[in-house]
Amino acid sequence: MRHAELIASFTSQAEAMGARVIPVAGPGEVASKLVEILRPLGLKVALVDSPLVQTAGVEKALGQAGFSIEKDGACFARQADTGIVEFDYGIAETGTLAMDATDLKTRLAAMLPLNCVALLPVERVRANLTEVIDAYLGRGSWPGYFTLVTGPSRTADIERSLTIGVHGPERLLIILIGDNGGGHHGR
């Protein structure tokens, strides 16, 4: 029950900050959901490889659907409509995403395109920042470049006029990936 409450809190907080949370039952649904939601946003995608991206068959599905996929190169993510990145943790208290962004490509894909798609397995949602810090420290070493993302990029000028998407993505889509609905483990 506690985990279901964390997921509900993360979802409502992330959406309150302007993100769109899209739940899928498991990794097998990720690729088809990406094809569906990304088509109206443009066909150029910057993809950061990860075990989850491979398991979900993201590159193959997007390629078959006619998307142009960048995985590296000098202009990585600069011309992309959307960056797709697996995040390490979600923070239920604030709807924030956390990741080790030491790898430059991870930072570029998350920050340069107008749209950022965050892939996040439900089991990585934690209650608060303290739990996320403990989880990173439990891995052995602190990330060289630690990033927290809460909603799309927001900037306000001296007149307090809020603008979305000036210093980062104007749209944040979070694909919240379940465990295929198999074995709820008391959730």
Secondary structure as GFF3:
##gff-version 3
##sequence-region A 1 187
A	DSSP	alpha_helix	2	16	.	.	.	ID=ss1
A	DSSP	beta_strand	20	24	.	.	.	ID=ss2
A	DSSP	three_ten_helix	27	29	.	.	.	ID=ss3
A	DSSP	alpha_helix	30	38	.	.	.	ID=ss4
A	DSSP	three_ten_helix	39	41	.	.	.	ID=ss5
A	DSSP	beta_strand	44	47	.	.	.	ID=ss6
A	DSSP	alpha_helix	51	56	.	.	.	ID=ss7
A	DSSP	alpha_helix	58	64	.	.	.	ID=ss8
A	DSSP	beta_strand	68	70	.	.	.	ID=ss9
A	DSSP	beta_strand	82	86	.	.	.	ID=ss10
A	DSSP	beta_strand	89	91	.	.	.	ID=ss11
A	DSSP	beta_strand	96	100	.	.	.	ID=ss12
A	DSSP	alpha_helix	104	111	.	.	.	ID=ss13
A	DSSP	beta_strand	115	121	.	.	.	ID=ss14
A	DSSP	three_ten_helix	122	124	.	.	.	ID=ss15
A	DSSP	beta_strand	125	126	.	.	.	ID=ss16
A	DSSP	alpha_helix	129	138	.	.	.	ID=ss17
A	DSSP	beta_strand	146	149	.	.	.	ID=ss18
A	DSSP	beta_strand	154	156	.	.	.	ID=ss19
A	DSSP	beta_strand	162	164	.	.	.	ID=ss20
A	DSSP	beta_strand	171	177	.	.	.	ID=ss21
###
